[in-house]
Amino acid sequence: MLVQKVAVHMRPSVAQIAEDPKFRTFLRKKVFVLWTVVVLFLVFYMLLPIFAGYAKPLMAKYVLGFVTFGYAFGLLYYLVAWGLAYVYVVLSRGFDRDARAFAEKATNGAPGTASALSEAAAAPSAKAAR
């Protein structure tokens, strides 16, 4: 019952925030970053089989001592994956900070309400990670 009262109380504020140009810009930036990371990873991931199938002379070329381009490219996967993960984590911290500010605004600045909402939203994913 209490949850319904809080939700009814929050609805007008949430609707206002959803139409706020700053919130829309925030969502656009977040979606752009997410899709950019996904597309970059998939393009890089698909290049290895494409090169292996269609650029065999390139893959067989020695680039560093006894290391061929194919092996170097394969090992580069790890650096690219970790690099993209690092970039995403750094950028998502800023997104989390902005999302927390919007949540505080949505709950009309009620102390602890926005953090309780974010903890409740994070709880299922935290349980799944264990």
mmCIF file of the C-alpha atoms, coordinates in Angstrom:
data_MODEL
# 
_entry.id   MODEL 
# 
loop_
_atom_site.group_PDB 
_atom_site.id 
_atom_site.type_symbol 
_atom_site.label_atom_id 
_atom_site.label_alt_id 
_atom_site.label_comp_id 
_atom_site.label_asym_id 
_atom_site.label_entity_id 
_atom_site.label_seq_id 
_atom_site.pdbx_PDB_ins_code 
_atom_site.Cartn_x 
_atom_site.Cartn_y 
_atom_site.Cartn_z 
_atom_site.occupancy 
_atom_site.B_iso_or_equiv 
_atom_site.pdbx_formal_charge 
_atom_site.auth_seq_id 
_atom_site.auth_comp_id 
_atom_site.auth_asym_id 
_atom_site.auth_atom_id 
_atom_site.pdbx_PDB_model_num 
ATOM 1   C CA . MET A 1 1   ? 0.000  0.000   0.000   1.00 0.00 ? 1   MET A CA 1 
ATOM 2   C CA . LEU A 1 2   ? 2.812  2.392   0.901   1.00 0.00 ? 2   LEU A CA 1 
ATOM 3   C CA . VAL A 1 3   ? 4.521  1.666   -2.418  1.00 0.00 ? 3   VAL A CA 1 
ATOM 4   C CA . GLN A 1 4   ? 1.358  2.594   -4.319  1.00 0.00 ? 4   GLN A CA 1 
ATOM 5   C CA . LYS A 1 5   ? 1.065  5.887   -2.417  1.00 0.00 ? 5   LYS A CA 1 
ATOM 6   C CA . VAL A 1 6   ? 4.690  6.729   -3.178  1.00 0.00 ? 6   VAL A CA 1 
ATOM 7   C CA . ALA A 1 7   ? 4.252  5.759   -6.849  1.00 0.00 ? 7   ALA A CA 1 
ATOM 8   C CA . VAL A 1 8   ? 1.113  7.890   -7.192  1.00 0.00 ? 8   VAL A CA 1 
ATOM 9   C CA . HIS A 1 9   ? 2.915  10.774  -5.553  1.00 0.00 ? 9   HIS A CA 1 
ATOM 10  C CA . MET A 1 10  ? 5.896  10.409  -7.917  1.00 0.00 ? 10  MET A CA 1 
ATOM 11  C CA . ARG A 1 11  ? 4.024  10.103  -11.221 1.00 0.00 ? 11  ARG A CA 1 
ATOM 12  C CA . PRO A 1 12  ? 3.684  13.796  -12.105 1.00 0.00 ? 12  PRO A CA 1 
ATOM 13  C CA . SER A 1 13  ? 7.293  14.464  -11.223 1.00 0.00 ? 13  SER A CA 1 
ATOM 14  C CA . VAL A 1 14  ? 8.526  11.473  -13.226 1.00 0.00 ? 14  VAL A CA 1 
ATOM 15  C CA . ALA A 1 15  ? 6.476  12.567  -16.238 1.00 0.00 ? 15  ALA A CA 1 
ATOM 16  C CA . GLN A 1 16  ? 7.969  16.041  -16.021 1.00 0.00 ? 16  GLN A CA 1 
ATOM 17  C CA . ILE A 1 17  ? 11.474 14.630  -15.866 1.00 0.00 ? 17  ILE A CA 1 
ATOM 18  C CA . ALA A 1 18  ? 10.829 12.320  -18.825 1.00 0.00 ? 18  ALA A CA 1 
ATOM 19  C CA . GLU A 1 19  ? 9.978  15.364  -20.914 1.00 0.00 ? 19  GLU A CA 1 
ATOM 20  C CA . ASP A 1 20  ? 12.894 17.423  -19.593 1.00 0.00 ? 20  ASP A CA 1 
ATOM 21  C CA . PRO A 1 21  ? 15.365 18.236  -22.417 1.00 0.00 ? 21  PRO A CA 1 
ATOM 22  C CA . LYS A 1 22  ? 18.297 17.524  -20.081 1.00 0.00 ? 22  LYS A CA 1 
ATOM 23  C CA . PHE A 1 23  ? 16.944 14.041  -19.369 1.00 0.00 ? 23  PHE A CA 1 
ATOM 24  C CA . ARG A 1 24  ? 16.399 13.369  -23.060 1.00 0.00 ? 24  ARG A CA 1 
ATOM 25  C CA . THR A 1 25  ? 19.969 14.501  -23.782 1.00 0.00 ? 25  THR A CA 1 
ATOM 26  C CA . PHE A 1 26  ? 21.187 12.210  -21.001 1.00 0.00 ? 26  PHE A CA 1 
ATOM 27  C CA . LEU A 1 27  ? 19.349 9.240   -22.520 1.00 0.00 ? 27  LEU A CA 1 
ATOM 28  C CA . ARG A 1 28  ? 20.637 10.041  -26.021 1.00 0.00 ? 28  ARG A CA 1 
ATOM 29  C CA . LYS A 1 29  ? 24.232 10.184  -24.764 1.00 0.00 ? 29  LYS A CA 1 
ATOM 30  C CA . LYS A 1 30  ? 23.859 6.949   -22.824 1.00 0.00 ? 30  LYS A CA 1 
ATOM 31  C CA . VAL A 1 31  ? 22.314 5.064   -25.744 1.00 0.00 ? 31  VAL A CA 1 
ATOM 32  C CA . PHE A 1 32  ? 24.961 6.460   -28.109 1.00 0.00 ? 32  PHE A CA 1 
ATOM 33  C CA . VAL A 1 33  ? 27.788 5.280   -25.846 1.00 0.00 ? 33  VAL A CA 1 
ATOM 34  C CA . LEU A 1 34  ? 26.243 1.841   -25.371 1.00 0.00 ? 34  LEU A CA 1 
ATOM 35  C CA . TRP A 1 35  ? 25.691 1.258   -29.073 1.00 0.00 ? 35  TRP A CA 1 
ATOM 36  C CA . THR A 1 36  ? 29.106 2.638   -29.978 1.00 0.00 ? 36  THR A CA 1 
ATOM 37  C CA . VAL A 1 37  ? 30.842 0.190   -27.641 1.00 0.00 ? 37  VAL A CA 1 
ATOM 38  C CA . VAL A 1 38  ? 28.720 -2.717  -28.897 1.00 0.00 ? 38  VAL A CA 1 
ATOM 39  C CA . VAL A 1 39  ? 29.301 -1.906  -32.575 1.00 0.00 ? 39  VAL A CA 1 
ATOM 40  C CA . LEU A 1 40  ? 33.049 -1.380  -32.127 1.00 0.00 ? 40  LEU A CA 1 
ATOM 41  C CA . PHE A 1 41  ? 33.365 -4.700  -30.339 1.00 0.00 ? 41  PHE A CA 1 
ATOM 42  C CA . LEU A 1 42  ? 31.312 -6.589  -32.917 1.00 0.00 ? 42  LEU A CA 1 
ATOM 43  C CA . VAL A 1 43  ? 33.208 -5.075  -35.842 1.00 0.00 ? 43  VAL A CA 1 
ATOM 44  C CA . PHE A 1 44  ? 36.549 -5.944  -34.281 1.00 0.00 ? 44  PHE A CA 1 
ATOM 45  C CA . TYR A 1 45  ? 35.277 -9.401  -33.322 1.00 0.00 ? 45  TYR A CA 1 
ATOM 46  C CA . MET A 1 46  ? 34.124 -10.166 -36.855 1.00 0.00 ? 46  MET A CA 1 
ATOM 47  C CA . LEU A 1 47  ? 37.328 -8.955  -38.509 1.00 0.00 ? 47  LEU A CA 1 
ATOM 48  C CA . LEU A 1 48  ? 39.338 -12.000 -37.407 1.00 0.00 ? 48  LEU A CA 1 
ATOM 49  C CA . PRO A 1 49  ? 37.240 -14.602 -39.248 1.00 0.00 ? 49  PRO A CA 1 
ATOM 50  C CA . ILE A 1 50  ? 36.888 -12.290 -42.232 1.00 0.00 ? 50  ILE A CA 1 
ATOM 51  C CA . PHE A 1 51  ? 40.648 -11.752 -42.404 1.00 0.00 ? 51  PHE A CA 1 
ATOM 52  C CA . ALA A 1 52  ? 41.275 -15.467 -41.859 1.00 0.00 ? 52  ALA A CA 1 
ATOM 53  C CA . GLY A 1 53  ? 39.017 -16.316 -44.779 1.00 0.00 ? 53  GLY A CA 1 
ATOM 54  C CA . TYR A 1 54  ? 39.785 -13.560 -47.259 1.00 0.00 ? 54  TYR A CA 1 
ATOM 55  C CA . ALA A 1 55  ? 43.175 -12.090 -46.329 1.00 0.00 ? 55  ALA A CA 1 
ATOM 56  C CA . LYS A 1 56  ? 45.340 -15.158 -45.798 1.00 0.00 ? 56  LYS A CA 1 
ATOM 57  C CA . PRO A 1 57  ? 48.539 -13.496 -47.078 1.00 0.00 ? 57  PRO A CA 1 
ATOM 58  C CA . LEU A 1 58  ? 48.050 -10.661 -44.585 1.00 0.00 ? 58  LEU A CA 1 
ATOM 59  C CA . MET A 1 59  ? 47.374 -13.067 -41.715 1.00 0.00 ? 59  MET A CA 1 
ATOM 60  C CA . ALA A 1 60  ? 50.524 -15.058 -42.563 1.00 0.00 ? 60  ALA A CA 1 
ATOM 61  C CA . LYS A 1 61  ? 52.761 -11.993 -42.697 1.00 0.00 ? 61  LYS A CA 1 
ATOM 62  C CA . TYR A 1 62  ? 55.346 -11.807 -39.907 1.00 0.00 ? 62  TYR A CA 1 
ATOM 63  C CA . VAL A 1 63  ? 55.072 -8.571  -37.980 1.00 0.00 ? 63  VAL A CA 1 
ATOM 64  C CA . LEU A 1 64  ? 57.385 -9.102  -35.006 1.00 0.00 ? 64  LEU A CA 1 
ATOM 65  C CA . GLY A 1 65  ? 60.010 -11.801 -35.092 1.00 0.00 ? 65  GLY A CA 1 
ATOM 66  C CA . PHE A 1 66  ? 58.151 -15.101 -35.328 1.00 0.00 ? 66  PHE A CA 1 
ATOM 67  C CA . VAL A 1 67  ? 54.714 -13.598 -34.597 1.00 0.00 ? 67  VAL A CA 1 
ATOM 68  C CA . THR A 1 68  ? 52.332 -13.378 -37.535 1.00 0.00 ? 68  THR A CA 1 
ATOM 69  C CA . PHE A 1 69  ? 49.694 -10.703 -38.031 1.00 0.00 ? 69  PHE A CA 1 
ATOM 70  C CA . GLY A 1 70  ? 46.994 -13.295 -37.323 1.00 0.00 ? 70  GLY A CA 1 
ATOM 71  C CA . TYR A 1 71  ? 48.401 -14.132 -33.877 1.00 0.00 ? 71  TYR A CA 1 
ATOM 72  C CA . ALA A 1 72  ? 49.003 -10.469 -33.089 1.00 0.00 ? 72  ALA A CA 1 
ATOM 73  C CA . PHE A 1 73  ? 45.459 -9.606  -34.130 1.00 0.00 ? 73  PHE A CA 1 
ATOM 74  C CA . GLY A 1 74  ? 44.090 -12.454 -32.017 1.00 0.00 ? 74  GLY A CA 1 
ATOM 75  C CA . LEU A 1 75  ? 46.037 -11.295 -28.966 1.00 0.00 ? 75  LEU A CA 1 
ATOM 76  C CA . LEU A 1 76  ? 44.877 -7.751  -29.610 1.00 0.00 ? 76  LEU A CA 1 
ATOM 77  C CA . TYR A 1 77  ? 41.340 -8.995  -28.872 1.00 0.00 ? 77  TYR A CA 1 
ATOM 78  C CA . TYR A 1 78  ? 42.153 -8.998  -25.169 1.00 0.00 ? 78  TYR A CA 1 
ATOM 79  C CA . LEU A 1 79  ? 43.442 -5.434  -25.209 1.00 0.00 ? 79  LEU A CA 1 
ATOM 80  C CA . VAL A 1 80  ? 40.461 -4.185  -27.177 1.00 0.00 ? 80  VAL A CA 1 
ATOM 81  C CA . ALA A 1 81  ? 37.955 -5.983  -24.922 1.00 0.00 ? 81  ALA A CA 1 
ATOM 82  C CA . TRP A 1 82  ? 39.592 -4.639  -21.752 1.00 0.00 ? 82  TRP A CA 1 
ATOM 83  C CA . GLY A 1 83  ? 39.946 -1.186  -23.298 1.00 0.00 ? 83  GLY A CA 1 
ATOM 84  C CA . LEU A 1 84  ? 36.290 -1.011  -24.288 1.00 0.00 ? 84  LEU A CA 1 
ATOM 85  C CA . ALA A 1 85  ? 35.264 -2.289  -20.850 1.00 0.00 ? 85  ALA A CA 1 
ATOM 86  C CA . TYR A 1 86  ? 37.407 0.392   -19.191 1.00 0.00 ? 86  TYR A CA 1 
ATOM 87  C CA . VAL A 1 87  ? 35.934 3.144   -21.364 1.00 0.00 ? 87  VAL A CA 1 
ATOM 88  C CA . TYR A 1 88  ? 32.420 1.919   -20.613 1.00 0.00 ? 88  TYR A CA 1 
ATOM 89  C CA . VAL A 1 89  ? 33.040 1.788   -16.848 1.00 0.00 ? 89  VAL A CA 1 
ATOM 90  C CA . VAL A 1 90  ? 34.486 5.298   -16.791 1.00 0.00 ? 90  VAL A CA 1 
ATOM 91  C CA . LEU A 1 91  ? 31.611 6.718   -18.823 1.00 0.00 ? 91  LEU A CA 1 
ATOM 92  C CA . SER A 1 92  ? 28.951 4.774   -16.913 1.00 0.00 ? 92  SER A CA 1 
ATOM 93  C CA . ARG A 1 93  ? 30.099 6.322   -13.637 1.00 0.00 ? 93  ARG A CA 1 
ATOM 94  C CA . GLY A 1 94  ? 29.111 9.692   -15.039 1.00 0.00 ? 94  GLY A CA 1 
ATOM 95  C CA . PHE A 1 95  ? 25.818 8.257   -16.269 1.00 0.00 ? 95  PHE A CA 1 
ATOM 96  C CA . ASP A 1 96  ? 25.138 6.768   -12.838 1.00 0.00 ? 96  ASP A CA 1 
ATOM 97  C CA . ARG A 1 97  ? 25.791 10.123  -11.205 1.00 0.00 ? 97  ARG A CA 1 
ATOM 98  C CA . ASP A 1 98  ? 23.394 11.839  -13.609 1.00 0.00 ? 98  ASP A CA 1 
ATOM 99  C CA . ALA A 1 99  ? 20.764 9.104   -13.165 1.00 0.00 ? 99  ALA A CA 1 
ATOM 100 C CA . ARG A 1 100 ? 21.002 9.491   -9.390  1.00 0.00 ? 100 ARG A CA 1 
ATOM 101 C CA . ALA A 1 101 ? 20.435 13.236  -9.756  1.00 0.00 ? 101 ALA A CA 1 
ATOM 102 C CA . PHE A 1 102 ? 17.357 12.620  -11.909 1.00 0.00 ? 102 PHE A CA 1 
ATOM 103 C CA . ALA A 1 103 ? 16.091 10.050  -9.387  1.00 0.00 ? 103 ALA A CA 1 
ATOM 104 C CA . GLU A 1 104 ? 16.499 12.589  -6.566  1.00 0.00 ? 104 GLU A CA 1 
ATOM 105 C CA . LYS A 1 105 ? 14.577 15.088  -8.659  1.00 0.00 ? 105 LYS A CA 1 
ATOM 106 C CA . ALA A 1 106 ? 11.859 12.506  -9.373  1.00 0.00 ? 106 ALA A CA 1 
ATOM 107 C CA . THR A 1 107 ? 11.368 11.820  -5.678  1.00 0.00 ? 107 THR A CA 1 
ATOM 108 C CA . ASN A 1 108 ? 11.134 15.533  -4.944  1.00 0.00 ? 108 ASN A CA 1 
ATOM 109 C CA . GLY A 1 109 ? 14.385 15.442  -3.014  1.00 0.00 ? 109 GLY A CA 1 
ATOM 110 C CA . ALA A 1 110 ? 13.043 13.072  -0.350  1.00 0.00 ? 110 ALA A CA 1 
ATOM 111 C CA . PRO A 1 111 ? 16.133 11.961  1.580   1.00 0.00 ? 111 PRO A CA 1 
ATOM 112 C CA . GLY A 1 112 ? 17.136 8.388   0.879   1.00 0.00 ? 112 GLY A CA 1 
ATOM 113 C CA . THR A 1 113 ? 14.248 7.689   -1.485  1.00 0.00 ? 113 THR A CA 1 
ATOM 114 C CA . ALA A 1 114 ? 16.278 7.857   -4.691  1.00 0.00 ? 114 ALA A CA 1 
ATOM 115 C CA . SER A 1 115 ? 19.103 5.804   -3.235  1.00 0.00 ? 115 SER A CA 1 
ATOM 116 C CA . ALA A 1 116 ? 16.572 3.246   -1.997  1.00 0.00 ? 116 ALA A CA 1 
ATOM 117 C CA . LEU A 1 117 ? 15.075 3.114   -5.494  1.00 0.00 ? 117 LEU A CA 1 
ATOM 118 C CA . SER A 1 118 ? 18.488 2.617   -7.088  1.00 0.00 ? 118 SER A CA 1 
ATOM 119 C CA . GLU A 1 119 ? 19.404 -0.055  -4.516  1.00 0.00 ? 119 GLU A CA 1 
ATOM 120 C CA . ALA A 1 120 ? 16.134 -1.869  -5.152  1.00 0.00 ? 120 ALA A CA 1 
ATOM 121 C CA . ALA A 1 121 ? 16.742 -1.735  -8.894  1.00 0.00 ? 121 ALA A CA 1 
ATOM 122 C CA . ALA A 1 122 ? 20.299 -3.023  -8.457  1.00 0.00 ? 122 ALA A CA 1 
ATOM 123 C CA . ALA A 1 123 ? 19.359 -5.816  -6.057  1.00 0.00 ? 123 ALA A CA 1 
ATOM 124 C CA . PRO A 1 124 ? 18.210 -8.371  -8.663  1.00 0.00 ? 124 PRO A CA 1 
ATOM 125 C CA . SER A 1 125 ? 21.374 -7.916  -10.715 1.00 0.00 ? 125 SER A CA 1 
ATOM 126 C CA . ALA A 1 126 ? 23.535 -8.189  -7.600  1.00 0.00 ? 126 ALA A CA 1 
ATOM 127 C CA . LYS A 1 127 ? 21.846 -11.462 -6.670  1.00 0.00 ? 127 LYS A CA 1 
ATOM 128 C CA . ALA A 1 128 ? 22.314 -12.783 -10.194 1.00 0.00 ? 128 ALA A CA 1 
ATOM 129 C CA . ALA A 1 129 ? 26.022 -11.975 -10.069 1.00 0.00 ? 129 ALA A CA 1 
ATOM 130 C CA . ARG A 1 130 ? 26.561 -14.180 -6.994  1.00 0.00 ? 130 ARG A CA 1 
# 
